[in-house]
Amino acid sequence: RKIVYTAGFIGFCLCFIGLALGRNMATILVMRTLQGGFGSIGTILVGGTFDDMFIPDHRAVPMALFSHIAIFGTMAAPIYAGFSDQGIGWRWSEAIQGLSNIPLLVVVLLCFKETRGGVFLQNRAKMLRKETGDERWVAQEQLQAPGIKEALYNSSVKAIAMLLSEPVVFFFGMWIAFTWFITFLFLS
């Protein structure tokens, strides 16, 4: 997860350059779309990351805090951004947000550790193979790792099949889509 988080955050930060320097609406729309894709990585992976970091009995409070901050940010950002846009203009608002992400990017690059246990064990086995010269050191996940075709199937086709065949998944997805639609409709 560290590679995905870091790459997504780098892409997110770089999009601020395009937003601050964009000269037409097409550039702004493309950069905002890309930035939304890169920025969504943090919200998509947080469940798995918290699963790695906390035992089930202690996971509720961090997840609730994360959810609260995410929803609060969605509500508060248009308010402070509206005032800053009036004062300094939207280009400077984008530039300041981009510049404020640089220290956080440095912290992520230097301090963020891998949380996924399988990757940690693979790295440990690799280190032991290098130190001892014994090729028998392997992580269990390396022995049972699915191929790329199976991994893509499990992460896409299986999810779409569940969305179309399971009424609970479909209606919950529609409810979430509707609530975000209403939220962003009011924000625009």
C-alpha positions in Angstrom: 0.0 0.0 0.0 2.9 2.4 0.6 3.7 2.5 -3.1 0.1 3.2 -4.1 -0.3 5.8 -1.4 2.9 7.6 -2.3 2.4 7.5 -6.1 -1.2 8.7 -5.7 -0.1 11.6 -3.4 2.7 12.6 -5.7 0.1 12.7 -8.6 -2.3 14.7 -6.4 0.4 17.2 -5.6 1.6 17.6 -9.2 -2.0 18.3 -10.3 -1.9 21.5 -8.3 0.8 22.8 -10.6 -1.5 22.2 -13.6 -4.4 23.9 -11.8 -2.4 26.9 -10.8 -0.9 27.4 -14.2 -3.8 26.2 -16.4 -4.8 28.7 -19.0 -8.2 27.3 -20.2 -11.2 25.4 -18.8 -10.2 22.1 -20.5 -6.9 22.1 -18.5 -8.7 22.8 -15.3 -11.3 20.1 -15.9 -8.6 17.5 -16.8 -6.4 18.4 -13.8 -9.4 18.3 -11.4 -10.4 14.9 -12.8 -6.9 13.5 -12.4 -6.6 15.1 -9.0 -9.9 13.5 -7.9 -8.6 10.1 -9.1 -5.3 10.5 -7.3 -6.9 11.9 -4.2 -9.5 9.1 -3.9 -6.7 6.6 -3.3 -6.5 7.7 0.3 -10.2 7.1 0.9 -10.3 3.8 -0.9 -7.3 2.2 0.9 -8.0 3.5 4.4 -10.2 0.5 5.3 -7.5 -2.0 4.5 -4.8 0.2 6.1 -6.8 0.4 9.4 -7.4 -3.3 9.1 -3.6 -3.8 9.1 -3.0 -1.3 11.9 -5.8 -2.1 14.4 -7.4 -5.2 15.8 -11.1 -5.3 15.2 -12.1 -4.3 18.7 -10.0 -1.0 18.4 -10.8 -0.2 14.8 -14.1 1.7 15.2 -12.7 4.9 16.8 -10.0 5.6 14.2 -12.4 4.8 11.3 -15.0 7.1 12.8 -12.5 9.9 13.2 -11.3 9.4 9.6 -14.9 9.5 8.3 -15.6 12.6 10.4 -12.6 14.4 9.0 -13.4 13.4 5.5 -17.0 14.6 5.7 -16.0 17.8 7.6 -13.4 18.6 5.0 -15.9 18.2 2.2 -18.2 20.6 4.0 -15.6 23.1 5.2 -13.4 23.4 2.1 -15.8 25.4 0.0 -16.4 27.8 2.8 -12.7 28.7 3.4 -11.9 28.4 -0.3 -14.6 30.8 -1.2 -13.2 33.5 1.1 -9.6 32.9 -0.2 -10.8 33.0 -3.8 -12.4 36.4 -3.2 -9.2 37.7 -1.5 -6.4 36.3 -3.6 -7.9 34.6 -6.6 -8.4 30.9 -7.4 -4.9 30.5 -9.0 -3.2 31.4 -5.7 -5.6 29.2 -3.8 -4.5 26.3 -5.8 -0.9 27.2 -5.6 -1.0 27.6 -1.8 -2.8 24.2 -1.4 -0.1 22.7 -3.6 2.7 24.3 -1.6 1.2 23.2 1.7 1.2 19.6 0.5 5.0 19.5 -0.1 5.9 19.1 3.7 3.3 16.4 4.0 4.7 14.7 0.9 8.2 14.7 2.5 6.7 13.2 5.6 5.0 10.5 3.6 8.1 9.7 1.6 10.4 9.5 4.7 8.1 8.3 7.5 5.3 6.3 6.0 5.9 2.6 6.6 4.2 -0.3 4.7 1.2 -1.5 6.7 0.3 -4.6 4.7 1.6 -7.7 6.5 2.2 -9.7 3.4 4.4 -7.1 1.8 6.3 -6.8 5.1 6.9 -10.5 5.2 8.0 -10.6 1.6 10.6 -7.8 2.3 11.8 -9.7 5.3 12.2 -12.9 3.4 14.0 -11.1 0.6 16.4 -9.6 3.3 17.0 -13.0 4.8 17.7 -14.5 1.4 20.2 -11.8 0.7 21.9 -12.1 4.1 22.1 -15.9 4.3 22.2 -16.9 0.6 19.5 -19.4 1.4 16.8 -19.3 -1.3 14.3 -21.2 0.9 13.3 -18.0 2.7 9.9 -17.1 1.2 6.7 -15.6 2.5 3.6 -17.6 2.4 2.0 -15.0 0.1 4.7 -15.6 -2.5 3.8 -19.2 -2.6 0.0 -18.6 -3.0 0.1 -15.3 -5.0 -2.5 -15.3 -7.7 -1.6 -14.4 -11.2 -2.3 -11.0 -12.7 -5.3 -12.4 -14.6 -6.9 -13.8 -11.4 -6.1 -10.6 -9.4 -7.7 -8.4 -12.1 -10.7 -10.7 -12.1 -11.1 -10.6 -8.4 -10.8 -6.8 -8.2 -13.0 -5.9 -11.1 -15.3 -8.5 -12.7 -16.2 -10.0 -9.3 -17.1 -6.6 -7.9 -19.2 -5.7 -10.9 -20.9 -9.1 -10.7 -21.8 -8.5 -7.0 -23.0 -5.0 -7.8 -25.4 -6.4 -10.5 -26.5 -9.6 -8.7 -26.7 -8.6 -5.1 -29.6 -6.2 -4.4 -28.1 -5.0 -1.1 -24.8 -4.0 -2.7 -26.6 -2.3 -5.6 -29.0 -0.3 -3.5 -26.3 0.7 -1.0 -24.1 1.8 -3.9 -27.0 3.8 -5.4 -27.6 5.4 -2.0 -24.0 6.5 -1.6 -24.0 7.8 -5.2 -27.2 9.8 -4.5 -25.9 11.3 -1.2 -22.6 12.4 -2.8 -24.6 13.8 -5.8 -26.7 15.9 -3.4 -23.7 17.0 -1.4 -21.7 18.2 -4.4 -24.9 19.7 -5.9 -25.2 22.0 -2.9 -21.5 22.8 -2.9 -21.5 23.9 -6.5 
